[in-house]
Amino acid sequence: MKRSELLAIVLSLLCLVNIATMFMRPTPAYAQSAPIILGVQTSLAGCTWPTTYATVTNGMAFCPLNLSSGPALALAVNGGAFIQVPMTTASNGVTSFNGRTGAVTLTDADVTGTGLKVVTTVTSTATSTPQ
């Protein structure tokens, strides 16, 4: 698993956990540690703490970003500054496997011990008989 994929999964899980926490304890962020989720912004400068929560001492805020370079997320804790966390897209397909790169084709050695056999050709013949 690539680092960017792992980062995206971790951030997604973090968001889900914080959202679940918010529903389990529906209290204002300035009184408890419920997260604040802001509307989508087009720049980091657009991410600011709402005045209601300007003096938060035990809270976290999420600010989704829709940047020209792609999606990102900004996070802030305890009323502090927002920090941008870049989100990159994963590449399609396998880039390397067992020391091979490019369009990787499985060999018998790749599946040794699984009880499977790599089939390189499949032949099928179908016959239709009217009833």
Backbone atoms as SQL, in Angstrom:
CREATE TABLE atoms (id INTEGER PRIMARY KEY, chain TEXT, resi INTEGER, resn TEXT, atom TEXT, x REAL, y REAL, z REAL);
INSERT INTO atoms VALUES
  (1, 'A', 1, 'MET', 'N', 0.851, -1.164, 0.000),
  (2, 'A', 1, 'MET', 'CA', 0.000, 0.000, 0.000),
  (3, 'A', 1, 'MET', 'C', 0.901, 1.232, 0.000),
  (4, 'A', 2, 'LYS', 'N', 0.589, 2.173, -0.884),
  (5, 'A', 2, 'LYS', 'CA', 1.387, 3.379, -0.976),
  (6, 'A', 2, 'LYS', 'C', 1.089, 4.320, 0.187),
  (7, 'A', 3, 'ARG', 'N', 2.043, 5.178, 0.461),
  (8, 'A', 3, 'ARG', 'CA', 1.913, 6.112, 1.572),
  (9, 'A', 3, 'ARG', 'C', 0.703, 7.028, 1.396),
  (10, 'A', 4, 'SER', 'N', 0.466, 7.487, 0.164),
  (11, 'A', 4, 'SER', 'CA', -0.666, 8.381, -0.072),
  (12, 'A', 4, 'SER', 'C', -2.002, 7.680, 0.165),
  (13, 'A', 5, 'GLU', 'N', -2.074, 6.382, -0.201),
  (14, 'A', 5, 'GLU', 'CA', -3.300, 5.621, 0.041),
  (15, 'A', 5, 'GLU', 'C', -3.521, 5.446, 1.536),
  (16, 'A', 6, 'LEU', 'N', -2.448, 5.138, 2.253),
  (17, 'A', 6, 'LEU', 'CA', -2.537, 4.958, 3.691),
  (18, 'A', 6, 'LEU', 'C', -2.956, 6.257, 4.372),
  (19, 'A', 7, 'LEU', 'N', -2.395, 7.390, 3.931),
  (20, 'A', 7, 'LEU', 'CA', -2.752, 8.690, 4.497),
  (21, 'A', 7, 'LEU', 'C', -4.233, 8.988, 4.263),
  (22, 'A', 8, 'ALA', 'N', -4.716, 8.712, 3.068),
  (23, 'A', 8, 'ALA', 'CA', -6.126, 8.957, 2.765),
  (24, 'A', 8, 'ALA', 'C', -7.038, 8.098, 3.642),
  (25, 'A', 9, 'ILE', 'N', -6.656, 6.837, 3.856),
  (26, 'A', 9, 'ILE', 'CA', -7.460, 5.940, 4.697),
  (27, 'A', 9, 'ILE', 'C', -7.457, 6.414, 6.145),
  (28, 'A', 10, 'VAL', 'N', -6.277, 6.781, 6.651),
  (29, 'A', 10, 'VAL', 'CA', -6.171, 7.238, 8.038),
  (30, 'A', 10, 'VAL', 'C', -6.991, 8.503, 8.256),
  (31, 'A', 11, 'LEU', 'N', -6.896, 9.452, 7.333),
  (32, 'A', 11, 'LEU', 'CA', -7.670, 10.691, 7.480),
  (33, 'A', 11, 'LEU', 'C', -9.168, 10.429, 7.396),
  (34, 'A', 12, 'SER', 'N', -9.566, 9.524, 6.512),
  (35, 'A', 12, 'SER', 'CA', -10.983, 9.176, 6.411),
  (36, 'A', 12, 'SER', 'C', -11.484, 8.566, 7.708),
  (37, 'A', 13, 'LEU', 'N', -10.697, 7.649, 8.268),
  (38, 'A', 13, 'LEU', 'CA', -11.088, 7.028, 9.531),
  (39, 'A', 13, 'LEU', 'C', -11.143, 8.047, 10.660),
  (40, 'A', 14, 'LEU', 'N', -10.187, 8.971, 10.688),
  (41, 'A', 14, 'LEU', 'CA', -10.174, 10.025, 11.700),
  (42, 'A', 14, 'LEU', 'C', -11.441, 10.866, 11.608),
  (43, 'A', 15, 'CYS', 'N', -11.825, 11.214, 10.402),
  (44, 'A', 15, 'CYS', 'CA', -13.054, 11.997, 10.214),
  (45, 'A', 15, 'CYS', 'C', -14.276, 11.228, 10.693),
  (46, 'A', 16, 'LEU', 'N', -14.358, 9.943, 10.331),
  (47, 'A', 16, 'LEU', 'CA', -15.512, 9.137, 10.740),
  (48, 'A', 16, 'LEU', 'C', -15.589, 8.987, 12.254),
  (49, 'A', 17, 'VAL', 'N', -14.449, 8.770, 12.901),
  (50, 'A', 17, 'VAL', 'CA', -14.437, 8.634, 14.359),
  (51, 'A', 17, 'VAL', 'C', -14.893, 9.927, 15.011),
  (52, 'A', 18, 'ASN', 'N', -14.405, 11.051, 14.523),
  (53, 'A', 18, 'ASN', 'CA', -14.793, 12.329, 15.111),
  (54, 'A', 18, 'ASN', 'C', -16.262, 12.653, 14.857),
  (55, 'A', 19, 'ILE', 'N', -16.765, 12.303, 13.697),
  (56, 'A', 19, 'ILE', 'CA', -18.181, 12.531, 13.412),
  (57, 'A', 19, 'ILE', 'C', -19.031, 11.642, 14.318),
  (58, 'A', 20, 'ALA', 'N', -18.624, 10.377, 14.493),
  (59, 'A', 20, 'ALA', 'CA', -19.357, 9.472, 15.387),
  (60, 'A', 20, 'ALA', 'C', -19.348, 10.005, 16.817),
  (61, 'A', 21, 'THR', 'N', -18.215, 10.546, 17.247),
  (62, 'A', 21, 'THR', 'CA', -18.113, 11.123, 18.585),
  (63, 'A', 21, 'THR', 'C', -19.082, 12.289, 18.741),
  (64, 'A', 22, 'MET', 'N', -19.215, 13.078, 17.700),
  (65, 'A', 22, 'MET', 'CA', -20.119, 14.221, 17.755),
  (66, 'A', 22, 'MET', 'C', -21.562, 13.757, 17.976),
  (67, 'A', 23, 'PHE', 'N', -21.970, 12.670, 17.329),
  (68, 'A', 23, 'PHE', 'CA', -23.339, 12.197, 17.485),
  (69, 'A', 23, 'PHE', 'C', -23.541, 11.469, 18.810),
  (70, 'A', 24, 'MET', 'N', -22.485, 10.909, 19.373),
  (71, 'A', 24, 'MET', 'CA', -22.618, 10.238, 20.660),
  (72, 'A', 24, 'MET', 'C', -22.737, 11.256, 21.791),
  (73, 'A', 25, 'ARG', 'N', -22.095, 12.401, 21.640),
  (74, 'A', 25, 'ARG', 'CA', -22.140, 13.450, 22.652),
  (75, 'A', 25, 'ARG', 'C', -22.514, 14.766, 21.973),
  (76, 'A', 26, 'PRO', 'N', -23.773, 14.987, 21.687),
  (77, 'A', 26, 'PRO', 'CA', -24.177, 16.189, 20.952),
  (78, 'A', 26, 'PRO', 'C', -24.123, 17.448, 21.822),
  (79, 'A', 27, 'THR', 'N', -22.912, 17.939, 22.072),
  (80, 'A', 27, 'THR', 'CA', -22.718, 19.159, 22.841),
  (81, 'A', 27, 'THR', 'C', -21.885, 20.126, 22.024),
  (82, 'A', 28, 'PRO', 'N', -21.969, 21.408, 22.302),
  (83, 'A', 28, 'PRO', 'CA', -21.173, 22.382, 21.552),
  (84, 'A', 28, 'PRO', 'C', -19.677, 22.117, 21.707),
  (85, 'A', 29, 'ALA', 'N', -18.901, 22.439, 20.656),
  (86, 'A', 29, 'ALA', 'CA', -17.464, 22.179, 20.667),
  (87, 'A', 29, 'ALA', 'C', -16.744, 22.977, 21.736),
  (88, 'A', 30, 'TYR', 'N', -17.260, 24.138, 22.098),
  (89, 'A', 30, 'TYR', 'CA', -16.567, 24.939, 23.105),
  (90, 'A', 30, 'TYR', 'C', -16.730, 24.364, 24.503),
  (91, 'A', 31, 'ALA', 'N', -17.713, 23.446, 24.683),
  (92, 'A', 31, 'ALA', 'CA', -17.909, 22.837, 25.999),
  (93, 'A', 31, 'ALA', 'C', -17.269, 21.449, 26.068),
  (94, 'A', 32, 'GLN', 'N', -17.205, 20.759, 24.967),
  (95, 'A', 32, 'GLN', 'CA', -16.648, 19.411, 24.916),
  (96, 'A', 32, 'GLN', 'C', -15.695, 19.320, 23.724),
  (97, 'A', 33, 'SER', 'N', -15.317, 18.104, 23.381),
  (98, 'A', 33, 'SER', 'CA', -14.366, 17.920, 22.295),
  (99, 'A', 33, 'SER', 'C', -15.032, 17.498, 20.986),
  (100, 'A', 34, 'ALA', 'N', -16.271, 17.888, 20.742),
  (101, 'A', 34, 'ALA', 'CA', -16.950, 17.570, 19.495),
  (102, 'A', 34, 'ALA', 'C', -16.312, 18.354, 18.351),
  (103, 'A', 35, 'PRO', 'N', -16.145, 17.721, 17.193),
  (104, 'A', 35, 'PRO', 'CA', -15.500, 18.421, 16.080),
  (105, 'A', 35, 'PRO', 'C', -16.412, 19.444, 15.423),
  (106, 'A', 36, 'ILE', 'N', -15.799, 20.409, 14.805),
  (107, 'A', 36, 'ILE', 'CA', -16.514, 21.418, 14.026),
  (108, 'A', 36, 'ILE', 'C', -16.180, 21.150, 12.572),
  (109, 'A', 37, 'ILE', 'N', -17.187, 20.991, 11.732),
  (110, 'A', 37, 'ILE', 'CA', -16.958, 20.747, 10.316),
  (111, 'A', 37, 'ILE', 'C', -17.432, 21.970, 9.551),
  (112, 'A', 38, 'LEU', 'N', -16.492, 22.627, 8.897),
  (113, 'A', 38, 'LEU', 'CA', -16.793, 23.844, 8.150),
  (114, 'A', 38, 'LEU', 'C', -17.203, 23.490, 6.725),
  (115, 'A', 39, 'GLY', 'N', -17.769, 24.467, 6.027),
  (116, 'A', 39, 'GLY', 'CA', -18.134, 24.274, 4.626),
  (117, 'A', 39, 'GLY', 'C', -16.899, 24.210, 3.746),
  (118, 'A', 40, 'VAL', 'N', -17.058, 23.686, 2.539),
  (119, 'A', 40, 'VAL', 'CA', -15.949, 23.548, 1.588),
  (120, 'A', 40, 'VAL', 'C', -15.426, 24.931, 1.193),
  (121, 'A', 41, 'GLN', 'N', -14.096, 25.061, 1.214),
  (122, 'A', 41, 'GLN', 'CA', -13.431, 26.309, 0.846),
  (123, 'A', 41, 'GLN', 'C', -12.544, 26.071, -0.375),
  (124, 'A', 42, 'THR', 'N', -12.193, 27.150, -1.075),
  (125, 'A', 42, 'THR', 'CA', -11.320, 27.031, -2.240),
  (126, 'A', 42, 'THR', 'C', -9.881, 27.411, -1.928),
  (127, 'A', 43, 'SER', 'N', -9.608, 27.817, -0.682),
  (128, 'A', 43, 'SER', 'CA', -8.232, 28.113, -0.272),
  (129, 'A', 43, 'SER', 'C', -8.122, 27.940, 1.235),
  (130, 'A', 44, 'LEU', 'N', -6.899, 27.771, 1.701),
  (131, 'A', 44, 'LEU', 'CA', -6.652, 27.619, 3.128),
  (132, 'A', 44, 'LEU', 'C', -7.061, 28.878, 3.887),
  (133, 'A', 45, 'ALA', 'N', -6.929, 30.032, 3.243),
  (134, 'A', 45, 'ALA', 'CA', -7.291, 31.305, 3.881),
  (135, 'A', 45, 'ALA', 'C', -8.777, 31.363, 4.233),
  (136, 'A', 46, 'GLY', 'N', -9.614, 30.589, 3.524),
  (137, 'A', 46, 'GLY', 'CA', -11.047, 30.585, 3.797),
  (138, 'A', 46, 'GLY', 'C', -11.425, 29.798, 5.047),
  (139, 'A', 47, 'CYS', 'N', -10.491, 29.030, 5.569),
  (140, 'A', 47, 'CYS', 'CA', -10.747, 28.211, 6.762),
  (141, 'A', 47, 'CYS', 'C', -10.477, 29.047, 8.010),
  (142, 'A', 48, 'THR', 'N', -11.531, 29.438, 8.678),
  (143, 'A', 48, 'THR', 'CA', -11.389, 30.205, 9.919),
  (144, 'A', 48, 'THR', 'C', -12.372, 29.660, 10.945),
  (145, 'A', 49, 'TRP', 'N', -11.976, 29.761, 12.218),
  (146, 'A', 49, 'TRP', 'CA', -12.878, 29.331, 13.283),
  (147, 'A', 49, 'TRP', 'C', -14.084, 30.250, 13.309),
  (148, 'A', 50, 'PRO', 'N', -15.296, 29.719, 13.406),
  (149, 'A', 50, 'PRO', 'CA', -16.480, 30.560, 13.571),
  (150, 'A', 50, 'PRO', 'C', -16.353, 31.358, 14.876),
  (151, 'A', 51, 'THR', 'N', -16.876, 32.562, 14.887),
  (152, 'A', 51, 'THR', 'CA', -16.739, 33.407, 16.079),
  (153, 'A', 51, 'THR', 'C', -17.331, 32.753, 17.324),
  (154, 'A', 52, 'THR', 'N', -18.319, 31.899, 17.156),
  (155, 'A', 52, 'THR', 'CA', -18.914, 31.188, 18.286),
  (156, 'A', 52, 'THR', 'C', -17.877, 30.336, 19.006),
  (157, 'A', 53, 'TYR', 'N', -16.913, 29.837, 18.238),
  (158, 'A', 53, 'TYR', 'CA', -15.922, 28.923, 18.787),
  (159, 'A', 53, 'TYR', 'C', -14.531, 29.557, 18.861),
  (160, 'A', 54, 'ALA', 'N', -14.454, 30.860, 18.868),
  (161, 'A', 54, 'ALA', 'CA', -13.160, 31.555, 18.837),
  (162, 'A', 54, 'ALA', 'C', -12.283, 31.243, 20.041),
  (163, 'A', 55, 'THR', 'N', -12.881, 30.865, 21.146),
  (164, 'A', 55, 'THR', 'CA', -12.088, 30.589, 22.355),
  (165, 'A', 55, 'THR', 'C', -12.101, 29.104, 22.717),
  (166, 'A', 56, 'VAL', 'N', -12.200, 28.247, 21.719),
  (167, 'A', 56, 'VAL', 'CA', -12.221, 26.802, 21.965),
  (168, 'A', 56, 'VAL', 'C', -10.902, 26.382, 22.604),
  (169, 'A', 57, 'THR', 'N', -10.987, 25.609, 23.676),
  (170, 'A', 57, 'THR', 'CA', -9.777, 25.111, 24.327),
  (171, 'A', 57, 'THR', 'C', -9.675, 23.596, 24.261),
  (172, 'A', 58, 'ASN', 'N', -10.717, 22.944, 23.776),
  (173, 'A', 58, 'ASN', 'CA', -10.687, 21.489, 23.699),
  (174, 'A', 58, 'ASN', 'C', -11.514, 21.053, 22.494),
  (175, 'A', 59, 'GLY', 'N', -11.067, 21.414, 21.303),
  (176, 'A', 59, 'GLY', 'CA', -11.851, 21.086, 20.127),
  (177, 'A', 59, 'GLY', 'C', -11.006, 20.919, 18.884),
  (178, 'A', 60, 'MET', 'N', -11.627, 20.389, 17.842),
  (179, 'A', 60, 'MET', 'CA', -10.967, 20.174, 16.564),
  (180, 'A', 60, 'MET', 'C', -11.907, 20.627, 15.461),
  (181, 'A', 61, 'ALA', 'N', -11.337, 21.243, 14.431),
  (182, 'A', 61, 'ALA', 'CA', -12.145, 21.695, 13.298),
  (183, 'A', 61, 'ALA', 'C', -11.595, 21.106, 12.009),
  (184, 'A', 62, 'PHE', 'N', -12.512, 20.709, 11.122),
  (185, 'A', 62, 'PHE', 'CA', -12.173, 20.193, 9.805),
  (186, 'A', 62, 'PHE', 'C', -12.653, 21.192, 8.766),
  (187, 'A', 63, 'CYS', 'N', -11.837, 21.438, 7.760),
  (188, 'A', 63, 'CYS', 'CA', -12.218, 22.342, 6.684),
  (189, 'A', 63, 'CYS', 'C', -11.874, 21.675, 5.357),
  (190, 'A', 64, 'PRO', 'N', -12.866, 21.106, 4.652),
  (191, 'A', 64, 'PRO', 'CA', -12.595, 20.497, 3.347),
  (192, 'A', 64, 'PRO', 'C', -12.182, 21.570, 2.346),
  (193, 'A', 65, 'LEU', 'N', -11.177, 21.254, 1.529),
  (194, 'A', 65, 'LEU', 'CA', -10.686, 22.204, 0.535),
  (195, 'A', 65, 'LEU', 'C', -10.891, 21.642, -0.866),
  (196, 'A', 66, 'ASN', 'N', -11.352, 22.491, -1.768),
  (197, 'A', 66, 'ASN', 'CA', -11.490, 22.134, -3.171),
  (198, 'A', 66, 'ASN', 'C', -10.510, 23.018, -3.932),
  (199, 'A', 67, 'LEU', 'N', -9.257, 22.590, -3.997),
  (200, 'A', 67, 'LEU', 'CA', -8.195, 23.384, -4.607),
  (201, 'A', 67, 'LEU', 'C', -8.071, 23.066, -6.091),
  (202, 'A', 68, 'SER', 'N', -7.447, 23.960, -6.836),
  (203, 'A', 68, 'SER', 'CA', -7.239, 23.707, -8.264),
  (204, 'A', 68, 'SER', 'C', -6.320, 22.503, -8.468),
  (205, 'A', 69, 'SER', 'N', -5.461, 22.199, -7.504),
  (206, 'A', 69, 'SER', 'CA', -4.559, 21.051, -7.599),
  (207, 'A', 69, 'SER', 'C', -5.226, 19.749, -7.146),
  (208, 'A', 70, 'GLY', 'N', -6.439, 19.824, -6.622),
  (209, 'A', 70, 'GLY', 'CA', -7.149, 18.635, -6.169),
  (210, 'A', 70, 'GLY', 'C', -7.680, 18.808, -4.758),
  (211, 'A', 71, 'PRO', 'N', -8.370, 17.801, -4.238),
  (212, 'A', 71, 'PRO', 'CA', -8.961, 17.910, -2.912),
  (213, 'A', 71, 'PRO', 'C', -7.903, 17.878, -1.819),
  (214, 'A', 72, 'ALA', 'N', -8.215, 18.519, -0.705),
  (215, 'A', 72, 'ALA', 'CA', -7.331, 18.510, 0.461),
  (216, 'A', 72, 'ALA', 'C', -8.195, 18.714, 1.691),
  (217, 'A', 73, 'LEU', 'N', -7.574, 18.666, 2.838),
  (218, 'A', 73, 'LEU', 'CA', -8.278, 18.844, 4.094),
  (219, 'A', 73, 'LEU', 'C', -7.428, 19.721, 4.988),
  (220, 'A', 74, 'ALA', 'N', -8.054, 20.655, 5.671),
  (221, 'A', 74, 'ALA', 'CA', -7.341, 21.487, 6.640),
  (222, 'A', 74, 'ALA', 'C', -7.862, 21.132, 8.024),
  (223, 'A', 75, 'LEU', 'N', -6.957, 21.038, 8.982),
  (224, 'A', 75, 'LEU', 'CA', -7.297, 20.689, 10.356),
  (225, 'A', 75, 'LEU', 'C', -6.795, 21.771, 11.296),
  (226, 'A', 76, 'ALA', 'N', -7.521, 22.003, 12.379),
  (227, 'A', 76, 'ALA', 'CA', -7.081, 22.928, 13.426),
  (228, 'A', 76, 'ALA', 'C', -7.560, 22.392, 14.759),
  (229, 'A', 77, 'VAL', 'N', -6.772, 22.629, 15.798),
  (230, 'A', 77, 'VAL', 'CA', -7.159, 22.201, 17.139),
  (231, 'A', 77, 'VAL', 'C', -7.075, 23.371, 18.113),
  (232, 'A', 78, 'ASN', 'N', -7.967, 23.339, 19.090),
  (233, 'A', 78, 'ASN', 'CA', -7.967, 24.306, 20.194),
  (234, 'A', 78, 'ASN', 'C', -7.945, 25.764, 19.738),
  (235, 'A', 79, 'GLY', 'N', -8.671, 26.080, 18.692),
  (236, 'A', 79, 'GLY', 'CA', -8.755, 27.465, 18.211),
  (237, 'A', 79, 'GLY', 'C', -7.533, 27.939, 17.456),
  (238, 'A', 80, 'GLY', 'N', -6.596, 27.051, 17.170),
  (239, 'A', 80, 'GLY', 'CA', -5.353, 27.421, 16.490),
  (240, 'A', 80, 'GLY', 'C', -5.514, 27.546, 14.987),
  (241, 'A', 81, 'ALA', 'N', -4.378, 27.747, 14.325),
  (242, 'A', 81, 'ALA', 'CA', -4.360, 27.930, 12.871),
  (243, 'A', 81, 'ALA', 'C', -4.677, 26.619, 12.149),
  (244, 'A', 82, 'PHE', 'N', -5.265, 26.744, 10.971),
  (245, 'A', 82, 'PHE', 'CA', -5.565, 25.585, 10.137),
  (246, 'A', 82, 'PHE', 'C', -4.307, 25.165, 9.380),
  (247, 'A', 83, 'ILE', 'N', -4.072, 23.861, 9.332),
  (248, 'A', 83, 'ILE', 'CA', -2.939, 23.283, 8.622),
  (249, 'A', 83, 'ILE', 'C', -3.492, 22.419, 7.501),
  (250, 'A', 84, 'GLN', 'N', -2.971, 22.588, 6.291),
  (251, 'A', 84, 'GLN', 'CA', -3.454, 21.829, 5.142),
  (252, 'A', 84, 'GLN', 'C', -2.812, 20.445, 5.093),
  (253, 'A', 85, 'VAL', 'N', -3.662, 19.435, 4.881),
  (254, 'A', 85, 'VAL', 'CA', -3.210, 18.059, 4.701),
  (255, 'A', 85, 'VAL', 'C', -3.535, 17.690, 3.254),
  (256, 'A', 86, 'PRO', 'N', -2.525, 17.519, 2.404),
  (257, 'A', 86, 'PRO', 'CA', -2.804, 17.214, 0.994),
  (258, 'A', 86, 'PRO', 'C', -3.372, 15.810, 0.825),
  (259, 'A', 87, 'MET', 'N', -4.237, 15.652, -0.138),
  (260, 'A', 87, 'MET', 'CA', -4.803, 14.352, -0.472),
  (261, 'A', 87, 'MET', 'C', -4.431, 14.085, -1.919),
  (262, 'A', 88, 'THR', 'N', -3.758, 12.990, -2.176),
  (263, 'A', 88, 'THR', 'CA', -3.381, 12.656, -3.539),
  (264, 'A', 88, 'THR', 'C', -4.175, 11.448, -3.992),
  (265, 'A', 89, 'THR', 'N', -4.364, 11.346, -5.283),
  (266, 'A', 89, 'THR', 'CA', -5.082, 10.201, -5.823),
  (267, 'A', 89, 'THR', 'C', -4.108, 9.049, -6.028),
  (268, 'A', 90, 'ALA', 'N', -4.590, 7.862, -5.845),
  (269, 'A', 90, 'ALA', 'CA', -3.759, 6.678, -6.030),
  (270, 'A', 90, 'ALA', 'C', -3.628, 6.369, -7.515),
  (271, 'A', 91, 'SER', 'N', -2.500, 5.807, -7.891),
  (272, 'A', 91, 'SER', 'CA', -2.319, 5.422, -9.279),
  (273, 'A', 91, 'SER', 'C', -3.132, 4.158, -9.557),
  (274, 'A', 92, 'ASN', 'N', -3.481, 3.964, -10.810),
  (275, 'A', 92, 'ASN', 'CA', -4.259, 2.786, -11.187),
  (276, 'A', 92, 'ASN', 'C', -3.347, 1.589, -11.354),
  (277, 'A', 93, 'GLY', 'N', -3.783, 0.454, -10.904),
  (278, 'A', 93, 'GLY', 'CA', -3.071, -0.781, -11.137),
  (279, 'A', 93, 'GLY', 'C', -1.860, -0.976, -10.245),
  (280, 'A', 94, 'VAL', 'N', -1.145, -2.036, -10.524),
  (281, 'A', 94, 'VAL', 'CA', 0.042, -2.398, -9.769),
  (282, 'A', 94, 'VAL', 'C', 1.246, -1.730, -10.416),
  (283, 'A', 95, 'THR', 'N', 2.075, -1.073, -9.614),
  (284, 'A', 95, 'THR', 'CA', 3.278, -0.448, -10.160),
  (285, 'A', 95, 'THR', 'C', 4.491, -1.343, -10.022),
  (286, 'A', 96, 'SER', 'N', 4.494, -2.223, -9.024),
  (287, 'A', 96, 'SER', 'CA', 5.565, -3.208, -8.903),
  (288, 'A', 96, 'SER', 'C', 5.072, -4.377, -8.052),
  (289, 'A', 97, 'PHE', 'N', 5.622, -5.569, -8.340),
  (290, 'A', 97, 'PHE', 'CA', 5.246, -6.765, -7.595),
  (291, 'A', 97, 'PHE', 'C', 6.375, -7.783, -7.725),
  (292, 'A', 98, 'ASN', 'N', 6.865, -8.276, -6.594),
  (293, 'A', 98, 'ASN', 'CA', 7.946, -9.269, -6.580),
  (294, 'A', 98, 'ASN', 'C', 9.127, -8.864, -7.464),
  (295, 'A', 99, 'GLY', 'N', 9.500, -7.592, -7.400),
  (296, 'A', 99, 'GLY', 'CA', 10.665, -7.117, -8.146),
  (297, 'A', 99, 'GLY', 'C', 10.401, -6.781, -9.598),
  (298, 'A', 100, 'ARG', 'N', 9.175, -6.975, -10.075),
  (299, 'A', 100, 'ARG', 'CA', 8.844, -6.644, -11.465),
  (300, 'A', 100, 'ARG', 'C', 8.041, -5.358, -11.494),
  (301, 'A', 101, 'THR', 'N', 8.229, -4.561, -12.529),
  (302, 'A', 101, 'THR', 'CA', 7.497, -3.299, -12.666),
  (303, 'A', 101, 'THR', 'C', 6.755, -3.279, -13.992),
  (304, 'A', 102, 'GLY', 'N', 5.883, -2.279, -14.137),
  (305, 'A', 102, 'GLY', 'CA', 5.108, -2.155, -15.370),
  (306, 'A', 102, 'GLY', 'C', 3.873, -3.019, -15.312),
  (307, 'A', 103, 'ALA', 'N', 3.453, -3.546, -16.471),
  (308, 'A', 103, 'ALA', 'CA', 2.296, -4.437, -16.537),
  (309, 'A', 103, 'ALA', 'C', 2.727, -5.803, -16.021),
  (310, 'A', 104, 'VAL', 'N', 2.464, -6.084, -14.744),
  (311, 'A', 104, 'VAL', 'CA', 2.927, -7.302, -14.085),
  (312, 'A', 104, 'VAL', 'C', 1.952, -8.439, -14.362),
  (313, 'A', 105, 'THR', 'N', 2.486, -9.565, -14.862),
  (314, 'A', 105, 'THR', 'CA', 1.694, -10.769, -15.097),
  (315, 'A', 105, 'THR', 'C', 2.093, -11.801, -14.049),
  (316, 'A', 106, 'LEU', 'N', 1.116, -12.428, -13.416),
  (317, 'A', 106, 'LEU', 'CA', 1.405, -13.437, -12.402),
  (318, 'A', 106, 'LEU', 'C', 2.096, -14.647, -13.008),
  (319, 'A', 107, 'THR', 'N', 3.006, -15.221, -12.241),
  (320, 'A', 107, 'THR', 'CA', 3.672, -16.463, -12.626),
  (321, 'A', 107, 'THR', 'C', 3.324, -17.521, -11.588),
  (322, 'A', 108, 'ASP', 'N', 3.666, -18.786, -11.878),
  (323, 'A', 108, 'ASP', 'CA', 3.421, -19.868, -10.916),
  (324, 'A', 108, 'ASP', 'C', 4.120, -19.576, -9.595),
  (325, 'A', 109, 'ALA', 'N', 5.321, -18.976, -9.630),
  (326, 'A', 109, 'ALA', 'CA', 6.076, -18.680, -8.410),
  (327, 'A', 109, 'ALA', 'C', 5.335, -17.675, -7.513),
  (328, 'A', 110, 'ASP', 'N', 4.526, -16.794, -8.119),
  (329, 'A', 110, 'ASP', 'CA', 3.790, -15.798, -7.340),
  (330, 'A', 110, 'ASP', 'C', 2.696, -16.419, -6.479),
  (331, 'A', 111, 'VAL', 'N', 2.168, -17.557, -6.899),
  (332, 'A', 111, 'VAL', 'CA', 1.048, -18.161, -6.178),
  (333, 'A', 111, 'VAL', 'C', 1.413, -19.496, -5.532),
  (334, 'A', 112, 'THR', 'N', 2.699, -19.792, -5.419),
  (335, 'A', 112, 'THR', 'CA', 3.149, -21.023, -4.771),
  (336, 'A', 112, 'THR', 'C', 2.633, -21.065, -3.337),
  (337, 'A', 113, 'GLY', 'N', 2.109, -22.189, -2.941),
  (338, 'A', 113, 'GLY', 'CA', 1.620, -22.359, -1.581),
  (339, 'A', 113, 'GLY', 'C', 0.160, -21.983, -1.411),
  (340, 'A', 114, 'THR', 'N', -0.477, -21.440, -2.433),
  (341, 'A', 114, 'THR', 'CA', -1.887, -21.070, -2.311),
  (342, 'A', 114, 'THR', 'C', -2.806, -22.188, -2.790),
  (343, 'A', 115, 'GLY', 'N', -2.218, -23.161, -3.495),
  (344, 'A', 115, 'GLY', 'CA', -3.041, -24.228, -4.059),
  (345, 'A', 115, 'GLY', 'C', -3.628, -23.839, -5.400),
  (346, 'A', 116, 'LEU', 'N', -3.296, -22.632, -5.871),
  (347, 'A', 116, 'LEU', 'CA', -3.803, -22.161, -7.159),
  (348, 'A', 116, 'LEU', 'C', -2.755, -22.368, -8.243),
  (349, 'A', 117, 'LYS', 'N', -3.184, -22.412, -9.471),
  (350, 'A', 117, 'LYS', 'CA', -2.286, -22.544, -10.615),
  (351, 'A', 117, 'LYS', 'C', -2.612, -21.419, -11.571),
  (352, 'A', 118, 'VAL', 'N', -1.583, -20.758, -12.079),
  (353, 'A', 118, 'VAL', 'CA', -1.790, -19.686, -13.044),
  (354, 'A', 118, 'VAL', 'C', -2.191, -20.305, -14.372),
  (355, 'A', 119, 'VAL', 'N', -3.324, -19.860, -14.926),
  (356, 'A', 119, 'VAL', 'CA', -3.806, -20.354, -16.208),
  (357, 'A', 119, 'VAL', 'C', -3.510, -19.278, -17.243),
  (358, 'A', 120, 'THR', 'N', -2.794, -19.679, -18.275),
  (359, 'A', 120, 'THR', 'CA', -2.440, -18.692, -19.292),
  (360, 'A', 120, 'THR', 'C', -3.422, -18.669, -20.443),
  (361, 'A', 121, 'THR', 'N', -4.098, -19.778, -20.714),
  (362, 'A', 121, 'THR', 'CA', -5.090, -19.799, -21.782),
  (363, 'A', 121, 'THR', 'C', -6.338, -20.516, -21.290),
  (364, 'A', 122, 'VAL', 'N', -7.458, -20.077, -21.785),
  (365, 'A', 122, 'VAL', 'CA', -8.730, -20.701, -21.442),
  (366, 'A', 122, 'VAL', 'C', -9.412, -21.067, -22.747),
  (367, 'A', 123, 'THR', 'N', -9.804, -22.336, -22.862),
  (368, 'A', 123, 'THR', 'CA', -10.487, -22.796, -24.055),
  (369, 'A', 123, 'THR', 'C', -11.873, -23.279, -23.643),
  (370, 'A', 124, 'SER', 'N', -12.869, -22.865, -24.378),
  (371, 'A', 124, 'SER', 'CA', -14.226, -23.273, -24.048),
  (372, 'A', 124, 'SER', 'C', -14.970, -23.617, -25.316),
  (373, 'A', 125, 'THR', 'N', -15.709, -24.681, -25.280),
  (374, 'A', 125, 'THR', 'CA', -16.537, -25.082, -26.427),
  (375, 'A', 125, 'THR', 'C', -17.962, -25.249, -25.929),
  (376, 'A', 126, 'ALA', 'N', -18.873, -24.608, -26.604),
  (377, 'A', 126, 'ALA', 'CA', -20.274, -24.719, -26.224),
  (378, 'A', 126, 'ALA', 'C', -21.046, -25.330, -27.381),
  (379, 'A', 127, 'THR', 'N', -21.952, -26.237, -27.051),
  (380, 'A', 127, 'THR', 'CA', -22.791, -26.874, -28.062),
  (381, 'A', 127, 'THR', 'C', -24.238, -26.673, -27.676),
  (382, 'A', 128, 'SER', 'N', -25.033, -26.281, -28.632),
  (383, 'A', 128, 'SER', 'CA', -26.454, -26.066, -28.366),
  (384, 'A', 128, 'SER', 'C', -27.242, -27.122, -29.125),
  (385, 'A', 129, 'THR', 'N', -28.113, -27.812, -28.406),
  (386, 'A', 129, 'THR', 'CA', -28.952, -28.832, -29.014),
  (387, 'A', 129, 'THR', 'C', -30.413, -28.441, -28.811),
  (388, 'A', 130, 'PRO', 'N', -31.172, -28.283, -29.899),
  (389, 'A', 130, 'PRO', 'CA', -32.592, -27.937, -29.738),
  (390, 'A', 130, 'PRO', 'C', -33.330, -29.050, -29.012),
  (391, 'A', 131, 'GLN', 'N', -34.303, -28.723, -28.192),
  (392, 'A', 131, 'GLN', 'CA', -35.073, -29.698, -27.430),
  (393, 'A', 131, 'GLN', 'C', -36.368, -30.001, -28.103);
